[in-house]
Amino acid sequence: MTDHWQDLDRLHAAAAERSILTLFDDPDRADEFSLRTQHMLFDYAKTNIDRQTRGALLGLVEQANVTAHRDAMFAGEAINETENRAVLHTALRNLDGGAVMVEGQDVMPEVLDTLQRMRGFADEVRGSKITDVVNIGIGGSDLGPAMAVRALSPYHDGPRCHFVSNVDGAHIADTLRGLDAKTTLVIVASKTFTTIETMTNARTARAWMRDHGGDPSQQFAALSSALDKTAEFGIDPARVFGFEDWVGGRYSLWGPIGLSLMIAIGPEAFDSFLRGGQEMDRHFCAAEPAENMPILLALVGIWHNQICGHTTRAVLPYDQRLALLPSYLQQLEMESNGKSVLMSGDDSPRHTGPIVWGAAGTNGQHAFYQLIHQGSRVVPCEFLVAANGHEPELKHHHDLLLTNCLAQSEALMLGRSLEEARGLMRRKGLEGAELERQARHRVFPGNRPSTTLIYPRLDPFTLGQIIALYEHRVFVEGVILGINSFDQWGVELGKELATALQPLVEGAVSPEGKDGSTAGLIDFIQRHRD
């Protein structure tokens, strides 16, 4: 059998010094290395992937049997092998599909019933005295809805939404300050209703509401499957919305965790968001690998990270309302594929997930783009931008935004040679050694890869497509790398040690026996407590 990994290593070595720009000598380059769905265009022409490289990358898809794993996921098989669970966040947006079976039982009636209950509750809240909603969660119970609520702010016609995640008391104190306890709804998002950060903040919010004239028995809702614990907390079962263990936290925005988004934009717009995700699911399941947007996005990531050795990936949405998307995708990618052990239990022979980071353009241009353009490490960039904004009266703003987005990807590829820089300095009147010195500071290496995802406008349907696209991208990368993208054992140890350390920090127990560093830090804390 052909080892496509070795083929790709050889192709990378042969093309390492090749200019991306020379690939555009082929007049069909832009069309052949971009992909359209009905609503989006994904351009990967500004990478050093050529036809032979793409063929070898697609060979990885066949070698890893990606399509069979995909079909197993949608069929409800327990592909999360370390926890023996199905992975069916896609069922939450299966509005027009058929039955989805898990262990012989169709889960769709319960999914659709929960969605209908959410719609009724959202309409009730939107028609009530509630002016503000505070969502208390952490990780996927916070990053997803916080990102989506901000992204879809032009569609808000419901109460204002606020998000509390950090156990730092400053977060909830700053959020509650200025809110009216009598007109605030608090949503506590925790599947088990035991997450320590979430429950600490929830108890603080409950005390605040009681102390300021609100009624927690009527103004709290829960997104949880632990009905016994939500009842003990005092939340009416009619305001509890649960979800099954086959929905992972970082994939949970499509169901009850998205309740704050539904309240903000309304059930109809939320349904459009779900349909966007469903549309991407259909494309992912139907399109051949060479025409499949999630697969190609994944293969570009594999090429840059595992083959070229670029350890980070910058996500650069040119949309201020997508400012939280890099953080959301950071969790999606790094918690999913930040593993070093294969499904088999063996160590991975290659590095796995990349470091994902970024910020909204054009702000990032005045922060870290210096390193992207002239730093000693190559950072593959993923640009996202809409052809149209939501403010027609400010069209000139959006024209500048688009101009900057396109210019940055072009500049990363083109760069500026030393000779071009010398000419620039000559025109400024410099000469001799000073001309040479100044010119070198103005050289851009160029040949730095980027992709661009462009769409007509950021609306609920499009946001659903984008999120589902990246979810499936992470899945494909995980299958090709041979790891489980759906567990997260790496978050457990710190939680366990934090529980053990709490009585030491509180001063109830001596730090004797702890390592010298931890004991010294605890000693400093005790000496400087108020």
C-alpha positions as CSV (number, residue, x, y, z in Angstrom):
1,M,0.0,0.0,0.0
2,T,1.2,3.5,-0.8
3,D,2.3,5.5,2.3
4,H,0.9,8.9,1.4
5,W,2.6,10.4,4.5
6,Q,6.0,9.6,3.0
7,D,4.9,10.9,-0.4
8,L,3.9,14.2,1.2
9,D,7.2,14.5,3.0
10,R,9.0,14.0,-0.3
11,L,6.7,16.5,-2.1
12,H,7.3,19.1,0.7
13,A,11.1,18.7,0.5
14,A,11.0,19.1,-3.3
15,A,8.8,22.2,-3.2
16,A,10.0,23.9,0.0
17,E,11.7,26.7,-1.8
18,R,9.1,27.1,-4.5
19,S,7.3,30.4,-4.8
20,I,3.5,30.1,-4.4
21,L,3.3,32.9,-6.9
22,T,4.8,30.8,-9.7
23,L,1.8,28.4,-9.3
24,F,-0.3,31.2,-10.8
25,D,1.5,30.8,-14.1
26,D,-1.3,28.2,-14.6
27,P,-4.3,30.4,-15.6
28,D,-6.7,27.9,-14.0
29,R,-5.0,28.0,-10.7
30,A,-7.5,30.2,-8.8
31,D,-10.5,28.2,-10.1
32,E,-9.0,24.8,-9.6
33,F,-7.8,25.5,-6.1
34,S,-11.0,27.0,-4.7
35,L,-14.3,25.4,-3.9
36,R,-17.8,26.8,-4.0
37,T,-21.0,25.7,-2.3
38,Q,-24.3,27.4,-2.9
39,H,-23.4,30.1,-0.3
40,M,-19.7,30.2,0.3
41,L,-16.3,30.2,-1.5
42,F,-13.2,28.6,0.0
43,D,-10.0,29.7,-1.7
44,Y,-6.8,27.8,-1.0
45,A,-4.9,28.8,-4.1
46,K,-2.5,30.9,-2.0
47,T,-0.8,27.8,-0.6
48,N,2.0,25.7,-1.9
49,I,-0.4,22.8,-2.6
50,D,-0.2,21.7,-6.3
51,R,-2.1,19.0,-8.1
52,Q,0.3,16.2,-7.1
53,T,0.3,17.3,-3.5
54,R,-3.5,17.5,-3.4
55,G,-3.6,14.0,-4.8
56,A,-1.4,12.7,-2.0
57,L,-3.4,14.6,0.6
58,L,-6.6,13.0,-0.8
59,G,-4.8,9.7,-0.5
60,L,-4.7,10.2,3.2
61,V,-8.5,10.5,3.2
62,E,-8.7,7.1,1.5
63,Q,-5.9,5.6,3.6
64,A,-7.7,6.6,6.9
65,N,-11.1,5.6,5.5
66,V,-12.5,9.0,6.4
67,T,-15.8,8.5,4.6
68,A,-16.6,5.3,6.5
69,H,-15.8,7.1,9.9
70,R,-18.0,10.0,8.8
71,D,-20.9,7.6,8.0
72,A,-20.4,5.8,11.3
73,M,-20.7,9.2,13.2
74,F,-23.9,10.1,11.4
75,A,-25.3,6.6,12.0
76,G,-24.9,7.0,15.8
77,E,-22.1,4.5,16.3
78,A,-20.0,4.9,19.4
79,I,-17.0,6.5,17.6
80,N,-15.9,8.1,20.9
81,E,-14.2,4.9,21.9
82,T,-12.5,6.0,25.1
83,E,-15.9,6.9,26.6
84,N,-18.0,4.4,24.5
85,R,-20.3,7.2,23.3
86,A,-21.9,8.2,20.0
87,V,-21.1,11.6,18.6
88,L,-24.3,13.2,17.5
89,H,-24.3,16.9,17.8
90,T,-25.4,16.8,14.1
91,A,-28.7,15.3,15.3
92,L,-29.5,18.6,17.1
93,R,-29.7,20.4,13.7
94,N,-31.3,17.5,11.8
95,L,-34.5,19.5,11.2
96,D,-35.5,17.8,7.9
97,G,-33.7,14.5,8.2
98,G,-34.9,11.1,9.1
99,A,-34.4,8.9,12.1
100,V,-31.1,8.9,14.0
101,M,-30.5,5.7,15.8
102,V,-28.5,5.2,19.0
103,E,-28.4,1.7,20.4
104,G,-31.5,0.8,18.5
105,Q,-33.6,3.9,19.5
106,D,-34.5,6.9,17.4
107,V,-33.2,10.0,19.3
108,M,-34.9,12.5,17.0
109,P,-38.4,12.7,18.7
110,E,-36.7,13.8,22.0
111,V,-34.4,16.2,20.2
112,L,-37.3,17.8,18.4
113,D,-39.4,17.9,21.6
114,T,-36.6,19.7,23.5
115,L,-36.2,22.2,20.6
116,Q,-40.0,22.9,20.7
117,R,-39.8,23.4,24.4
118,M,-36.9,25.8,23.9
119,R,-39.0,27.7,21.3
120,G,-41.9,28.1,23.7
121,F,-39.7,29.2,26.6
122,A,-37.8,31.7,24.4
123,D,-41.1,33.2,23.2
124,E,-42.3,33.4,26.8
125,V,-39.1,35.2,27.9
126,R,-39.1,37.5,24.9
127,G,-42.7,38.6,25.7
128,S,-42.1,39.1,29.4
129,K,-40.6,41.8,31.6
130,I,-37.1,40.2,31.2
131,T,-34.7,42.8,29.9
132,D,-31.4,40.9,30.5
133,V,-30.3,37.3,30.3
134,V,-27.1,36.1,32.1
135,N,-25.7,32.8,30.9
136,I,-23.5,31.1,33.4
137,G,-21.3,28.4,32.0
138,I,-17.7,27.6,31.1
139,G,-15.9,26.0,28.1
140,G,-18.4,24.9,25.5
141,S,-21.3,26.1,27.7
142,D,-19.9,29.7,27.3
143,L,-17.7,30.0,24.3
144,G,-20.3,28.9,21.8
145,P,-23.2,31.0,22.8
146,A,-21.1,34.0,23.7
147,M,-19.5,33.9,20.2
148,A,-22.8,33.4,18.4
149,V,-24.7,36.0,20.3
150,R,-22.1,38.6,19.4
151,A,-21.8,37.4,15.8
152,L,-25.5,37.8,15.2
153,S,-26.1,41.0,17.0
154,P,-27.8,42.6,14.0
155,Y,-30.6,40.1,14.5
156,H,-31.1,40.8,18.1
157,D,-34.7,41.8,19.0
158,G,-34.9,40.1,22.4
159,P,-33.3,40.8,25.8
160,R,-29.7,41.7,26.2
161,C,-27.4,38.7,26.8
162,H,-24.4,38.6,29.1
163,F,-22.0,35.7,29.8
164,V,-20.2,34.7,32.9
165,S,-17.6,31.9,32.9
166,N,-14.6,32.7,35.0
167,V,-14.7,31.7,38.7
168,D,-12.8,35.0,39.4
169,G,-15.4,37.0,41.3
170,A,-14.6,40.0,39.2
171,H,-16.4,38.4,36.2
172,I,-19.8,37.9,37.9
173,A,-19.5,41.1,39.9
174,D,-18.8,43.2,36.8
175,T,-21.6,41.5,34.9
176,L,-24.3,41.9,37.5
177,R,-23.4,45.4,38.4
178,G,-26.0,47.7,36.8
179,L,-28.5,44.9,36.1
180,D,-32.0,44.9,37.6
181,A,-32.5,41.7,39.6
182,K,-36.2,41.9,39.0
183,T,-35.9,41.8,35.2
184,T,-33.0,39.4,34.8
185,L,-33.1,35.8,33.8
186,V,-30.2,33.6,34.8
187,I,-29.4,30.5,32.8
188,V,-27.1,28.0,34.4
189,A,-25.4,25.8,31.8
190,S,-23.8,22.6,33.1
191,K,-24.7,19.1,31.9
192,T,-23.8,17.5,35.3
193,F,-24.7,20.6,37.4
194,T,-21.5,20.0,39.3
195,T,-18.9,22.1,37.3
196,I,-17.3,24.0,40.2
197,E,-16.8,27.3,38.4
198,T,-20.4,27.4,37.0
199,M,-22.0,26.3,40.3
200,T,-20.0,28.8,42.3
201,N,-21.1,31.6,40.0
202,A,-24.7,30.3,40.0
203,R,-24.9,30.4,43.8
204,T,-23.5,33.9,43.8
205,A,-26.1,35.0,41.2
206,R,-28.9,33.4,43.2
207,A,-27.9,35.3,46.4
208,W,-27.6,38.5,44.4
209,M,-31.1,38.1,43.0
210,R,-32.6,37.3,46.4
211,D,-30.9,40.3,48.0
212,H,-32.1,42.7,45.2
213,G,-35.7,41.9,45.0
214,G,-35.7,39.2,42.3
215,D,-37.3,35.8,42.5
216,P,-34.8,32.9,41.8
217,S,-37.7,30.4,41.8
218,Q,-39.1,32.1,38.7
219,Q,-36.0,33.7,37.1
220,F,-33.6,30.8,36.9
221,A,-33.4,28.2,34.1
222,A,-31.0,25.3,33.7
223,L,-29.3,23.6,30.7
224,S,-28.6,20.3,32.3
225,S,-29.4,16.6,32.4
226,A,-29.1,16.3,36.2
227,L,-32.8,16.9,37.1
228,D,-32.2,15.9,40.7
229,K,-29.5,18.5,41.2
230,T,-31.4,21.3,39.3
231,A,-34.5,20.5,41.5
232,E,-32.3,20.7,44.7
233,F,-31.0,24.1,43.5
234,G,-34.6,25.3,43.2
235,I,-35.2,25.3,39.5
236,D,-38.6,24.3,38.1
237,P,-38.4,21.2,35.9
238,A,-40.3,23.2,33.2
239,R,-37.3,25.5,32.9
240,V,-34.7,22.7,32.7
241,F,-33.5,21.7,29.2
242,G,-31.3,18.6,29.0
243,F,-29.1,16.9,26.4
244,E,-27.6,13.5,26.1
245,D,-24.0,12.4,26.6
246,W,-23.5,12.0,22.9
247,V,-23.4,15.8,22.7
248,G,-19.9,17.1,23.7
249,G,-19.6,20.4,25.4
250,R,-17.7,22.2,22.6
251,Y,-20.2,20.9,20.1
252,S,-23.3,21.8,22.1
253,L,-24.3,25.2,20.8
254,W,-27.0,23.6,18.5
255,G,-29.2,22.4,21.4
256,P,-30.1,23.7,24.8
257,I,-26.7,25.4,25.3
258,G,-27.9,27.8,22.5
259,L,-30.9,28.9,24.5
260,S,-29.4,32.4,25.2
261,L,-28.9,32.8,21.4
262,M,-32.5,31.7,20.7
263,I,-33.8,34.2,23.2
264,A,-31.7,37.0,21.7
265,I,-32.5,36.4,18.0
266,G,-35.8,34.5,18.3
267,P,-36.8,30.9,17.4
268,E,-37.2,31.6,13.7
269,A,-33.7,33.0,13.3
270,F,-32.3,30.2,15.5
271,D,-33.9,27.6,13.2
272,S,-32.1,29.3,10.3
273,F,-28.9,28.9,12.2
274,L,-29.6,25.2,12.6
275,R,-30.5,24.9,8.9
276,G,-27.1,26.4,8.0
277,G,-25.4,23.7,10.0
278,Q,-27.7,21.0,8.5
279,E,-26.8,22.3,5.0
280,M,-23.1,21.8,5.7
281,D,-23.8,18.3,7.1
282,R,-25.5,17.4,3.8
283,H,-22.6,18.8,1.8
284,F,-20.0,16.9,4.0
285,C,-21.9,13.6,3.5
286,A,-22.7,14.0,-0.2
287,A,-19.7,15.7,-1.8
288,E,-16.8,13.7,-3.1
289,P,-13.5,14.3,-1.2
290,A,-12.0,16.4,-3.9
291,E,-15.1,18.7,-3.8
292,N,-15.8,18.5,-0.1
293,M,-15.2,21.8,1.8
294,P,-14.6,20.3,5.3
295,I,-12.2,17.7,3.9
296,L,-10.2,20.2,1.9
297,L,-10.0,22.6,4.8
298,A,-8.7,19.7,6.9
299,L,-6.2,18.7,4.3
300,V,-4.8,22.2,4.1
301,G,-4.4,22.1,7.8
302,I,-2.7,18.7,7.7
303,W,-0.3,20.0,5.0
304,H,0.7,23.1,6.9
305,N,1.0,21.5,10.4
306,Q,2.0,17.8,10.0
307,I,3.9,18.1,6.7
308,C,5.3,21.6,6.6
309,G,5.9,21.8,10.3
310,H,4.1,25.1,10.9
311,T,3.0,24.7,14.5
312,T,0.4,27.5,14.7
313,R,-2.6,28.6,12.7
314,A,-4.0,32.1,12.8
315,V,-7.8,32.5,12.4
316,L,-8.4,36.0,11.1
317,P,-12.1,37.0,10.7
318,Y,-12.5,40.4,9.0
319,D,-15.7,41.0,11.0
320,Q,-15.7,42.7,14.4
321,R,-18.8,40.6,15.3
322,L,-16.7,37.5,14.9
323,A,-14.1,38.7,17.4
324,L,-14.7,35.6,19.6
325,L,-14.5,33.1,16.7
326,P,-10.8,32.5,17.2
327,S,-11.3,31.6,20.8
328,Y,-14.2,29.4,20.0
329,L,-12.2,27.6,17.3
330,Q,-9.2,27.4,19.6
331,Q,-11.2,25.3,22.0
332,L,-12.8,23.3,19.2
333,E,-9.5,22.4,17.7
334,M,-7.1,22.2,20.6
335,E,-9.4,20.4,23.0
336,S,-10.5,18.0,20.3
337,N,-7.1,17.2,18.6
338,G,-4.6,18.3,21.3
339,K,-3.7,14.6,22.0
340,S,-0.5,12.6,21.7
341,V,-2.0,9.1,21.9
342,L,-3.7,7.3,19.1
343,M,-7.0,5.4,19.3
344,S,-4.8,2.2,19.6
345,G,-3.2,3.6,22.7
346,D,0.2,4.0,21.0
347,D,2.1,7.3,20.8
348,S,1.4,9.4,17.7
349,P,4.3,9.3,15.3
350,R,3.6,12.9,14.3
351,H,2.6,16.1,16.0
352,T,-1.2,16.4,16.2
353,G,-3.3,19.5,16.7
354,P,-1.9,23.0,16.0
355,I,-1.9,26.0,18.2
356,V,-4.9,28.0,17.1
357,W,-5.1,31.8,17.8
358,G,-6.1,35.0,16.1
359,A,-8.2,38.2,16.3
360,A,-10.5,40.2,14.3
361,G,-9.2,42.3,11.4
362,T,-8.2,45.1,11.1
363,N,-7.3,45.2,14.8
364,G,-4.8,42.4,14.4
365,Q,-3.0,44.2,11.7
366,H,-1.8,46.7,14.4
367,A,-0.9,44.0,16.9
368,F,0.6,40.7,15.6
369,Y,0.7,41.0,11.8
370,Q,4.3,42.2,12.1
371,L,5.3,38.7,13.2
372,I,3.1,37.1,10.5
373,H,4.8,39.1,7.8
374,Q,8.4,39.4,8.9
375,G,8.9,37.0,11.8
376,S,11.2,34.0,11.6
377,R,8.4,31.5,11.8
378,V,5.7,30.9,9.1
379,V,2.1,31.2,10.4
380,P,-0.5,29.9,8.0
381,C,-3.4,32.3,8.0
382,E,-7.1,31.6,7.6
383,F,-9.1,34.7,6.5
384,L,-12.9,34.9,6.8
385,V,-14.9,37.8,5.4
386,A,-18.4,38.7,4.1
387,A,-19.0,40.4,0.8
388,N,-21.6,42.6,2.5
389,G,-21.9,44.3,5.9
390,H,-25.0,45.0,7.8
391,E,-24.7,48.8,7.7
392,P,-25.4,50.0,4.1
393,E,-25.0,53.6,5.2
394,L,-21.4,52.7,6.1
395,K,-20.5,50.9,2.9
396,H,-17.2,52.7,2.7
397,H,-16.2,51.1,6.0
398,H,-16.9,47.6,4.6
399,D,-15.1,48.4,1.4
400,L,-12.0,49.3,3.5
401,L,-12.4,46.1,5.5
402,L,-12.6,44.0,2.3
403,T,-9.6,45.8,0.8
404,N,-7.5,45.2,3.9
405,C,-8.4,41.5,4.0
406,L,-7.5,40.9,0.4
407,A,-4.4,43.0,0.7
408,Q,-3.1,41.0,3.6
409,S,-3.4,37.6,1.9
410,E,-1.8,39.0,-1.2
411,A,1.0,40.6,0.8
412,L,1.7,37.4,2.6
413,M,2.2,35.6,-0.7
414,L,4.0,38.3,-2.6
415,G,6.3,39.7,0.0
416,R,8.9,42.4,-1.0
417,S,12.4,41.6,-2.3
418,L,15.6,43.3,-1.2
419,E,15.9,44.9,-4.6
420,E,12.4,46.3,-4.3
421,A,13.2,47.6,-0.9
422,R,16.4,49.2,-2.2
423,G,14.4,51.0,-4.9
424,L,11.9,52.2,-2.3
425,M,14.8,53.7,-0.2
426,R,16.4,55.3,-3.3
427,R,13.1,57.1,-4.0
428,K,13.3,58.4,-0.4
429,G,16.8,59.9,-1.1
430,L,18.9,57.4,0.8
431,E,22.2,56.0,-0.5
432,G,25.2,54.0,0.5
433,A,25.3,52.0,3.7
434,E,22.3,53.7,5.2
435,L,20.2,52.8,2.1
436,E,21.3,49.2,2.5
437,R,20.5,49.1,6.2
438,Q,17.1,50.7,5.8
439,A,16.2,48.5,2.8
440,R,16.8,45.3,4.8
441,H,14.3,46.3,7.4
442,R,11.7,46.6,4.7
443,V,12.1,43.2,3.1
444,F,9.1,40.9,3.4
445,P,10.0,37.2,2.9
446,G,6.6,36.5,1.3
447,N,5.7,33.0,0.2
448,R,3.5,32.6,3.3
449,P,0.4,30.6,2.8
450,S,-3.2,31.6,3.5
451,T,-6.8,30.6,2.8
452,T,-9.9,32.7,2.5
453,L,-13.5,31.8,3.2
454,I,-15.9,34.4,1.8
455,Y,-19.7,34.5,1.9
456,P,-22.4,37.0,1.0
457,R,-23.3,38.2,4.5
458,L,-22.9,37.0,8.1
459,D,-26.5,35.9,8.9
460,P,-27.8,33.0,11.1
461,F,-27.7,30.5,8.2
462,T,-24.2,31.4,7.2
463,L,-22.9,31.3,10.8
464,G,-24.4,27.8,11.1
465,Q,-22.5,26.8,8.0
466,I,-19.2,28.2,9.2
467,I,-19.4,26.4,12.6
468,A,-20.4,23.1,11.1
469,L,-17.6,23.5,8.5
470,Y,-15.0,23.8,11.2
471,E,-16.5,21.0,13.3
472,H,-16.2,18.6,10.4
473,R,-12.7,19.9,9.6
474,V,-11.6,18.9,13.1
475,F,-13.3,15.5,12.8
476,V,-11.5,14.8,9.5
477,E,-8.1,15.9,10.9
478,G,-8.7,13.6,13.9
479,V,-9.5,10.6,11.7
480,I,-6.5,11.1,9.5
481,L,-4.2,11.5,12.5
482,G,-5.8,8.4,14.2
483,I,-6.8,10.2,17.4
484,N,-10.1,10.5,19.3
485,S,-11.4,14.1,18.7
486,F,-14.3,13.7,21.2
487,D,-12.8,13.1,24.6
488,Q,-10.8,15.6,26.8
489,W,-9.0,13.8,29.5
490,G,-6.3,16.5,29.5
491,V,-8.6,18.8,31.6
492,E,-9.1,16.3,34.4
493,L,-5.8,16.4,36.3
494,G,-5.8,20.1,37.0
495,K,-9.4,19.9,38.3
496,E,-8.4,17.1,40.7
497,L,-5.4,18.9,42.0
498,A,-7.4,22.1,42.4
499,T,-9.9,20.3,44.7
500,A,-7.1,19.0,46.8
501,L,-5.4,22.4,47.0
502,Q,-8.5,24.4,48.1
503,P,-8.2,23.7,51.8
504,L,-4.5,24.6,51.7
505,V,-5.2,27.9,50.0
506,E,-8.0,28.6,52.6
507,G,-5.5,28.0,55.4
508,A,-7.3,25.0,56.8
509,V,-4.5,22.5,56.0
510,S,-0.7,22.9,56.1
511,P,1.1,22.7,52.7
512,E,3.6,20.3,54.2
513,G,4.5,17.6,51.7
514,K,3.9,19.8,48.7
515,D,6.7,20.7,46.3
516,G,8.7,23.7,47.3
517,S,7.3,25.9,44.6
518,T,3.7,25.2,45.4
519,A,4.3,25.5,49.2
520,G,6.1,28.8,48.7
521,L,3.3,30.2,46.7
522,I,0.7,29.1,49.3
523,D,2.9,30.7,52.0
524,F,2.9,34.0,50.1
525,I,-0.9,33.9,49.7
526,Q,-1.4,33.3,53.4
527,R,1.0,36.1,54.4
528,H,-0.8,38.6,52.2
529,R,-4.4,37.7,52.6
530,D,-6.5,40.6,53.9
